[in-house]
């Protein structure tokens, strides 16, 4: 099922405003349950988790910042 440009914009906004803060809280909680690792290891964990969340949503975010390709020319 292909998403229209308008629905991709709405989904991306919902993901950024609702899903990302929830993901941050879960990641923070999971890393907090570990014994305090070395600062560099902790930084690497947070950096990899910061990239990992966006991979499943790559198709939703692709082209959202551009104009609607299906809109009529003005």
Buried (B, 14 or more C-beta within 10 A) or exposed (E): EEEEBEEBBBBBEEBEEEBBEEBBEEBEEEBEEEEEEEEEEEEEBEEEBEEEBEEEBEEBBEEEEEEEEEEEEE
